Amino acid sequence: MKVDRISSTGTPPDDPIGVAVAEFIGELLGRATVQLRYTPVGASPAPPGDSVLAAASGELVDGWCTTIAIGLDDRVAKVVASEGEPLAALPEAAIRAAQRFRHVLDGGSDALSPSVRRALRDTVAIELLSQQGGWSAGTAGARLIAETVEYLIELGGTRIESLNPTHGVVITDAIRDTPRLSIPYPAGLRPAKRSPLLFDGQRSVLIVDREGRVRTELQAHRLGRLLPNTVRLESDDHAFVDSGSLVALATRRLGGIGFFLREDRSIWTFVDGHPLVIRRGEHWTAFPLWLATALGDAIGGGVAIDLVVQAALMVSVRPTGAILAIVDDPAVLEGVVPAKDRFDQRDDSDPSAMRPETRLHHLIDAVDLDAQTLARLAALDGATIVDRHGQLVAYGAIVSSADSEHEGARTAAARSLSHRALAVLKVSEDGEITIFRDGEMIATLLQSGITTMRP
């Protein structure tokens, strides 16, 4: 992506480290404006513009104060307001990471090697995570987070008992007493090669304190032991537990930062019960920020955005795929979605003449729709459609398309439906998420973790 570089003296200094972290922010957030502003040390930095949501300054080049500023257009900014804390922390995280790498080019080269770029990206993500979870981790906390990420990357490249291991851990300050036995994480688990199988993030999550000591496990079927007044995981929670729901629950109730290594070797991080950033391969993606941004850009806001984002997360880890659509007025679906698939029209028929499918609608508890119910319905063949207020309009809707012979049936159906809907999400069987609007793809989260967004 293009990074704007502005200097108060007219010509900005050479700053490959600053440019690299700014480019990473752009990749992480998707559609964002990233500026690097330079002023001589001692001079007053230029005030941030009205469109700047977050900014931070520091000396990255000798004699210069560098300001990293992030902006989103007003419509998208309103959508991502709920992600304000992570977004506000990102420029400061980038400045801290860049300062740790500022002398890497002292040898005279102005080019960063791929390994240095990879390490720099990881460091920005680690610094970002160290500022989350309700407490400032500081240097020791950042080191613990870095060691945890390194351990999960290491695990992701191994097989244990012929399996791709999964692993879940939550770093929290919720447990404050002094442990009788001090086992450092992750160093204390490395010699026990089978430990990831015991604490797989699905049936059991490791709880680690801020000092880096393993304290205990949180088991999915015994949540009350650590989380008083917590009911057992619902059946739908168990169905989607491989998406990190147990880790998410632990961060929502205990605070801190959760990590979940999935079987596909991606690393998901959770704060306050929600995914924050994901590492796939060597790439990081902000989720659900990029998806909320793309949807907000497409539909302009609404309760449905958060609902659909969370459902897409759940479906993306299942081998089923899905089509999720948001409409402004359900009337646009006339002639496109069969009446038998319309949940919103279930009361329009004479009870004595109801179709079997319509009778089934009356058995579905979806009046107060939540993400888990939406994800369960979306796993059925056909499209699942909500209005911008988060009300269920249809599920299992078969949308015909004349283009299905030239591309996959699900892609063709999503493209066709997007001519009537505000936005359509297609979740493929391999977890890739694509957003369609007016028959065109406007954003894609690739398997590698790279996000592509189109104007």
C-alpha positions in Angstrom: 0.0 0.0 0.0 1.0 3.6 -0.4 2.2 5.5 2.7 2.0 9.3 2.8 5.2 10.9 4.0 5.1 14.5 5.0 7.9 16.7 6.4 7.7 20.1 7.9 10.9 21.0 6.1 9.7 19.8 2.7 11.9 16.7 2.2 11.3 13.7 4.6 14.3 11.8 5.8 15.2 8.2 4.7 13.2 6.0 7.1 12.8 2.4 5.9 11.9 1.2 9.4 9.1 3.8 9.7 7.8 3.0 6.2 7.8 -0.7 6.9 5.7 -0.4 10.1 3.3 2.0 8.4 2.9 -0.5 5.5 2.2 -3.2 8.1 -0.5 -1.1 9.7 -2.1 -0.7 6.3 -2.1 -4.4 5.7 -3.4 -5.1 9.2 -6.4 -2.7 9.0 -7.3 -3.0 5.3 -8.9 0.3 4.2 -7.0 2.8 6.2 -5.0 6.0 5.6 -1.5 5.8 7.2 0.7 8.9 7.3 4.3 9.4 8.4 4.9 13.0 9.5 8.4 14.3 10.2 9.4 17.3 12.3 12.9 18.2 13.6 13.4 17.1 17.2 12.5 20.0 19.5 9.9 21.4 17.1 6.2 21.1 17.7 4.7 18.2 15.7 1.8 19.2 13.3 -1.6 18.7 15.0 -3.5 15.6 13.7 -6.2 16.2 11.2 -9.9 15.7 11.8 -9.9 12.3 10.1 -7.1 10.9 12.3 -8.4 8.3 14.7 -5.1 7.6 16.4 -1.5 8.9 16.3 1.8 8.4 18.2 5.2 10.0 17.9 8.8 9.0 18.6 12.3 9.4 17.3 12.9 6.7 14.7 15.5 8.7 12.7 18.3 10.6 14.4 17.3 14.3 14.7 13.7 13.7 13.6 10.4 13.1 15.4 8.2 10.7 13.5 4.5 10.7 13.9 2.4 7.7 12.7 -1.2 8.7 12.1 -4.1 6.4 11.2 -7.3 7.6 9.6 -10.5 6.1 8.3 -13.3 7.9 6.4 -16.2 9.0 8.6 -18.6 6.2 7.6 -16.1 3.5 8.3 -14.9 5.1 11.5 -18.4 4.9 13.0 -18.5 1.2 12.3 -15.2 0.4 14.0 -15.8 2.6 17.0 -16.2 -0.5 19.2 -12.6 -1.4 18.3 -11.4 2.0 19.5 -9.0 0.7 22.1 -7.0 -1.6 19.8 -7.0 1.0 17.1 -5.8 3.8 19.4 -3.0 1.5 20.6 -1.7 0.6 17.2 0.4 3.7 16.4 2.1 3.6 19.8 2.8 -0.1 19.3 4.3 0.6 15.9 6.5 3.4 17.3 7.8 1.1 20.1 8.6 -1.7 17.6 10.3 0.6 15.2 12.5 2.1 17.9 13.7 -1.4 18.8 14.7 -1.9 15.1 16.0 1.7 14.4 19.6 0.7 14.4 19.3 -2.4 12.3 20.5 -0.5 9.2 23.5 1.1 10.9 25.7 -1.0 8.5 24.7 1.3 5.7 22.1 -0.7 3.8 18.7 1.0 3.2 16.8 -2.3 2.4 15.2 -4.5 5.0 15.6 -8.3 4.5 12.5 -10.5 4.5 13.5 -11.9 7.8 13.8 -8.5 9.4 10.5 -7.4 7.9 8.9 -10.5 9.4 10.4 -9.9 12.8 9.3 -6.3 12.7 5.7 -7.2 11.9 5.6 -9.7 14.7 7.0 -7.1 17.1 4.4 -4.6 16.2 1.7 -7.2 16.8 3.2 -8.2 20.1 3.5 -4.6 21.2 -0.2 -4.1 20.3 -1.2 -7.1 22.3 0.9 -6.0 25.3 -1.4 -2.9 25.6 -4.6 -4.9 25.6 -6.5 -7.1 28.1 -7.2 -4.4 30.7 -3.7 -4.0 31.9 -0.4 -2.6 30.7 1.9 -5.5 30.3 5.1 -3.5 30.3 8.5 -4.9 29.2 8.1 -8.2 31.1 4.6 -8.7 29.7 5.6 -8.0 26.2 8.4 -10.6 26.5 5.9 -13.2 27.8 3.6 -12.5 24.9 6.5 -12.7 22.4 7.6 -16.0 23.9 4.0 -17.3 23.7 3.7 -16.3 20.0 7.1 -17.9 19.3 6.0 -21.1 21.1 2.7 -21.3 19.1 4.6 -20.7 15.8 6.9 -23.6 16.9 3.9 -25.8 17.7 2.3 -25.0 14.4 5.2 -26.4 12.6 5.1 -29.8 14.3 2.9 -32.9 14.6 2.3 -34.7 17.8 1.1 -38.3 17.8 0.4 -37.8 14.0 -1.8 -34.8 14.8 -1.6 -31.1 14.0 -1.7 -29.8 17.6 -4.1 -27.2 18.8 -3.4 -25.2 22.0 -5.1 -22.6 24.1 -3.7 -20.2 26.7 -4.9 -17.1 28.6 -2.5 -14.7 30.2 -4.4 -12.9 32.9 -3.9 -11.2 36.3 -7.1 -12.7 37.7 -5.3 -15.2 39.9 -3.2 -13.2 42.4 -2.1 -15.7 45.0 1.4 -17.1 45.1 1.6 -20.6 43.5 3.0 -23.5 45.5 4.6 -24.8 42.3 6.2 -22.4 39.9 6.2 -23.6 36.2 7.3 -21.0 33.7 5.4 -20.6 30.5 6.1 -21.7 27.8 9.6 -22.9 28.8 8.3 -25.3 31.5 6.0 -27.1 28.9 8.5 -27.5 26.1 10.1 -30.7 27.6 6.6 -32.2 28.0 6.0 -32.8 24.3 2.4 -34.0 24.7 1.2 -31.0 26.8 -0.5 -29.3 23.8 -2.8 -32.3 23.5 -3.8 -31.9 27.1 -4.5 -28.2 26.9 -5.9 -28.1 23.4 -7.9 -24.9 23.6 -11.1 -26.8 22.9 -11.6 -28.9 26.0 -9.0 -27.3 28.2 -7.3 -23.9 28.3 -4.1 -23.1 30.3 -4.3 -20.1 32.6 -1.0 -18.2 33.0 -0.4 -15.3 35.4 1.3 -12.0 34.5 4.5 -13.3 35.9 4.6 -16.0 33.3 3.7 -18.9 35.7 1.3 -21.6 34.7 -1.4 -21.7 37.3 -4.1 -24.2 36.3 -6.4 -25.3 33.5 -9.9 -24.2 32.7 -12.0 -27.2 31.4 -14.9 -26.7 29.1 -17.2 -29.0 31.2 -16.1 -27.5 34.6 -16.3 -23.8 34.0 -17.8 -23.1 37.4 -14.5 -24.0 39.1 -12.8 -20.9 37.9 -15.7 -18.9 36.6 -18.4 -18.8 39.3 -22.0 -18.4 38.2 -21.0 -19.4 34.7 -23.3 -21.9 33.0 -21.9 -24.7 31.0 -21.1 -24.2 27.3 -24.2 -24.4 25.2 -24.4 -27.0 22.5 -23.7 -24.4 19.9 -20.6 -23.3 21.8 -19.4 -26.8 21.7 -20.1 -27.0 18.0 -17.9 -24.0 17.4 -15.3 -24.6 20.1 -12.6 -25.1 17.4 -13.0 -21.4 16.7 -11.5 -20.6 20.1 -14.8 -20.1 21.9 -13.4 -21.5 25.2 -10.4 -19.1 25.0 -12.8 -16.3 24.1 -15.0 -17.1 27.1 -12.0 -17.1 29.5 -10.8 -13.7 28.3 -14.4 -12.3 28.6 -14.6 -13.4 32.3 -11.0 -13.3 33.5 -9.6 -10.5 31.4 -6.2 -10.7 29.9 -5.2 -12.0 26.4 -6.1 -15.3 25.0 -4.2 -17.3 22.3 -5.5 -20.2 20.3 -3.5 -22.3 17.9 -5.9 -23.8 15.4 -5.4 -27.0 13.6 -4.9 -25.1 10.4 -1.8 -23.6 12.1 -3.2 -20.1 12.4 -2.8 -18.2 15.7 -5.9 -16.4 16.9 -5.7 -13.8 19.7 -8.7 -12.8 21.9 -9.4 -9.8 24.1 -12.6 -9.3 26.1 -14.2 -12.4 24.4 -13.5 -11.2 20.8 -10.8 -12.0 18.3 -8.4 -9.2 17.8 -5.6 -10.2 15.4 -4.8 -13.4 13.6 -1.5 -14.7 12.3 -1.7 -16.9 9.3 1.5 -18.0 7.8 3.8 -15.0 8.2 0.9 -12.5 7.9 -1.2 -10.7 10.5 -4.8 -9.6 10.0 -7.0 -7.5 12.3 -10.3 -9.5 12.7 -13.1 -8.6 12.9 -11.9 -5.0 12.3 -11.2 -5.5 8.6 -14.5 -7.3 8.1 -16.5 -4.7 10.0 -14.7 -2.0 8.0 -15.6 -3.5 4.7 -19.2 -4.1 5.7 -19.5 -0.7 7.2 -18.2 0.8 4.0 -20.8 -1.2 2.0 -23.9 -0.7 4.1 -23.2 2.4 6.2 -23.8 0.9 9.7 -26.4 -1.2 11.6 -26.7 -3.8 14.3 -26.3 -6.5 11.6 -22.6 -5.8 11.1 -21.4 -7.2 14.5 -23.8 -10.1 14.2 -22.7 -11.1 10.7 -19.0 -10.6 11.6 -19.2 -13.0 14.5 -21.2 -15.6 12.6 -18.7 -15.5 9.7 -15.9 -16.2 12.2 -17.7 -19.2 13.5 -18.5 -20.6 10.0 -15.0 -19.9 8.7 -13.6 -22.7 10.9 -16.1 -25.2 9.7 -15.8 -27.2 6.4 -19.3 -26.2 5.3 -19.0 -22.7 3.9 -21.9 -20.3 3.9 -23.6 -17.3 2.3 -24.6 -14.4 4.6 -26.4 -11.4 3.3 -27.6 -8.1 4.7 -30.6 -6.3 3.1 -32.1 -2.8 3.7 -35.7 -3.7 2.8 -36.7 -7.4 2.6 -39.0 -6.5 -0.2 -36.1 -6.5 -2.6 -36.0 -10.3 -2.3 -39.4 -10.7 -4.0 -38.8 -13.0 -7.0 -35.3 -13.9 -5.8 -35.9 -15.9 -2.6 -38.8 -18.4 -2.5 -41.6 -17.6 -0.1 -41.1 -20.9 1.6 -37.6 -19.8 2.7 -38.7 -16.5 4.2 -38.6 -16.6 7.9 -40.0 -13.0 8.1 -43.2 -14.1 6.3 -44.0 -17.1 8.4 -47.2 -15.5 9.8 -48.5 -14.5 6.4 -50.0 -17.9 5.5 -53.3 -19.6 6.5 -52.2 -22.1 9.2 -54.3 -24.8 7.5 -52.4 -24.3 4.2 -48.9 -23.8 5.4 -46.0 -25.4 3.6 -43.9 -27.8 5.7 -41.0 -25.3 5.6 -43.2 -22.5 6.9 -44.3 -24.7 9.8 -40.6 -25.3 10.5 -40.0 -21.6 10.7 -42.3 -21.4 13.7 -40.0 -23.8 15.6 -36.9 -21.8 15.1 -36.0 -19.5 18.1 -34.5 -16.6 16.1 -36.7 -13.6 16.9 -33.9 -12.3 19.1 -31.1 -13.4 16.8 -27.6 -14.1 18.1 -24.4 -14.9 16.3 -24.5 -18.6 17.2 -28.0 -19.2 15.9 -27.1 -17.2 12.8 -24.0 -19.4 12.2 -26.0 -22.6 12.8 -28.5 -21.5 10.2 -25.8 -20.3 7.8 -24.3 -23.8 7.8 -27.3 -25.1 5.9 -27.2 -25.1 2.1 -28.4 -21.8 0.6 -28.2 -18.2 1.8 -29.0 -16.8 5.2 -30.3 -13.2 5.1 -30.8 -10.6 7.8 -31.8 -6.9 7.6 -29.6 -4.1 8.8 -31.3 -4.2 12.2 -30.2 -7.9 12.7 -33.6 -9.4 12.2 -33.7 -12.8 10.4 -35.3 -12.6 7.0 -34.5 -16.0 5.4 -32.3 -19.1 5.8 -31.6 -22.0 3.5 -32.6 -19.8 0.6 -31.6 -21.2 -2.8 -30.6 -18.3 -5.1 -30.4 -19.3 -8.7 -27.7 -17.7 -11.0 -27.1 -18.0 -14.7 -23.4 -17.8 -14.1 -23.1 -21.0 -12.0 -21.7 -22.9 -15.0 -18.7 -20.5 -15.2 -17.8 -20.3 -11.5 -18.7 -22.1 -8.3 -22.4 -22.3 -7.4 -21.8 -20.6 -4.1 -19.8 -17.8 -5.6 -22.4 -17.3 -8.4 -25.2 -17.2 -5.9 -23.4 -14.7 -3.7 -22.7 -12.5 -6.7 -26.3 -12.7 -7.9 -27.8 -11.9 -4.5 -25.5 -8.9 -4.1 -27.4 -7.1 -6.8 -30.4 -7.0 -4.4 -28.6 -7.0 -1.0 -26.6 -4.3 0.6 -23.7 -6.7 1.0 -23.1 -10.5 0.7 -20.5 -12.5 2.5 -19.4 -15.8 1.0 -17.5 -18.1 3.3 -15.8 -20.8 1.4 -15.2 -24.3 2.7 -11.5 -23.5 3.3 -12.4 -20.5 5.4 -11.8 -17.7 2.9 -14.2 -14.8 3.4 -15.3 -12.7 0.4 -17.6 -9.7 0.4 -19.7 -8.9 -2.7 -21.6 -5.8 -3.5 -23.5 -4.9 -6.8 -22.1 -8.1 -8.3 -18.5 -7.3 -7.6 -16.0 -8.6 -5.0 -15.0 -5.6 -2.7 -12.9 -7.4 -0.1 -11.3 -10.8 0.5 -9.6 -12.4 3.5 -7.3 -14.9 1.9 -6.1 -18.1 3.5 -2.6 -16.6 3.9 -4.2 -13.8 6.1 -3.6 -11.1 3.5 -6.6 -8.8 3.1 -7.4 -7.3 -0.3 -9.9 -4.5 -0.5 -11.3 -2.8 -3.6 -12.7 0.7 -4.0 
